[in-house]
Amino acid sequence: AGYGLAALVPALIANAGQGIALVRSPVVVGVAPGFLLIQVVNQALWLVWALLVPDQGTQITAVVTGLVAVFNLAWWLLRRAGLPAFFTSGQAEGSGA
């Protein structure tokens, strides 16, 4: 389990940055939906492996990074469906300033 917690830090840094960008960016054009889907599938495969072995460290890392990958995919879908950006830095869209 200790390995999973240690491996979690770089995994979250790598994956959470994309989620933050999806939440804050005014436009999400240029995000590859195939990549988002592959991220989810990859983490699901790691979780299956961790459950078969069983390895608690890999289970911890796969579950948490998998949730981040699912969030990124779901948020991208919501943004493409018209959900506005949140917590944008600088001027808000249409503020006229």
C-alpha positions as CSV (number, residue, x, y, z in Angstrom):
1,A,0.0,0.0,0.0
2,G,2.9,2.3,0.7
3,Y,4.0,2.0,-3.0
4,G,0.6,3.0,-4.1
5,L,0.5,6.1,-2.0
6,A,4.0,7.1,-3.2
7,A,3.1,6.4,-6.9
8,L,-0.1,8.3,-6.5
9,V,1.7,11.7,-6.2
10,P,3.3,11.8,-9.7
11,A,0.2,10.1,-11.2
12,L,-2.1,12.8,-9.8
13,I,0.2,15.6,-10.9
14,A,0.3,14.2,-14.4
15,N,-3.5,13.6,-14.7
16,A,-5.0,16.3,-12.6
17,G,-3.4,19.1,-14.7
18,Q,-5.6,18.1,-17.6
19,G,-8.7,18.1,-15.4
20,I,-7.9,21.6,-14.1
21,A,-7.5,22.8,-17.7
22,L,-10.8,21.2,-18.7
23,V,-12.6,23.0,-15.9
24,R,-10.9,26.4,-16.4
25,S,-10.2,26.8,-20.1
26,P,-12.8,29.0,-21.9
27,V,-12.6,26.6,-24.9
28,V,-11.8,22.9,-24.9
29,V,-11.2,22.5,-28.7
30,G,-8.1,20.5,-29.3
31,V,-8.6,18.0,-26.6
32,A,-8.4,14.5,-28.1
33,P,-11.4,12.4,-27.1
34,G,-9.6,9.3,-28.1
35,F,-6.8,10.0,-25.7
36,L,-9.3,10.6,-22.9
37,L,-11.0,7.3,-23.6
38,I,-7.7,5.5,-23.8
39,Q,-6.7,6.9,-20.4
40,V,-9.9,5.4,-18.8
41,V,-9.3,2.0,-20.5
42,N,-5.7,2.0,-19.4
43,Q,-6.6,2.7,-15.8
44,A,-9.3,0.0,-15.9
45,L,-6.7,-2.5,-17.2
46,W,-4.3,-1.6,-14.4
47,L,-7.1,-2.0,-11.9
48,V,-8.0,-5.5,-13.3
49,W,-4.3,-6.4,-13.0
50,A,-4.1,-5.2,-9.4
51,L,-7.1,-7.1,-8.4
52,L,-5.8,-10.3,-10.1
53,V,-2.4,-10.2,-8.5
54,P,-3.6,-8.8,-5.7
55,D,-1.5,-5.7,-5.2
56,Q,-2.8,-3.1,-2.9
57,G,-0.4,-0.4,-4.1
58,T,-1.4,-0.8,-7.7
59,Q,-5.1,-0.9,-6.6
60,I,-4.8,2.4,-4.8
61,T,-3.0,4.1,-7.7
62,A,-5.3,2.6,-10.4
63,V,-8.5,3.6,-8.6
64,V,-7.5,7.1,-7.8
65,T,-6.0,7.9,-11.2
66,G,-8.9,6.0,-12.9
67,L,-11.3,8.3,-11.1
68,V,-9.4,11.3,-12.4
69,A,-9.4,9.9,-15.9
70,V,-13.2,9.3,-15.7
71,F,-13.6,12.8,-14.4
72,N,-11.6,14.2,-17.3
73,L,-13.6,12.3,-19.9
74,A,-17.0,13.2,-18.3
75,W,-16.1,16.9,-17.9
76,W,-14.9,17.1,-21.5
77,L,-18.3,15.6,-22.6
78,L,-20.1,18.1,-20.4
79,R,-18.0,21.0,-21.8
80,R,-18.7,19.9,-25.4
81,A,-22.4,19.8,-24.4
82,G,-22.3,23.4,-23.4
83,L,-21.2,23.5,-19.8
84,P,-19.3,26.8,-19.2
85,A,-15.8,27.1,-17.8
86,F,-15.5,27.6,-14.0
87,F,-12.8,29.5,-12.0
88,T,-11.4,31.2,-15.1
89,S,-8.5,33.5,-14.5
90,G,-8.6,37.0,-15.7
91,Q,-11.7,38.6,-17.3
92,A,-14.9,36.6,-17.6
93,E,-16.3,35.9,-21.1
94,G,-18.5,38.6,-22.3
95,S,-17.6,41.0,-19.4
96,G,-17.0,43.8,-21.9
97,A,-14.0,45.1,-19.9
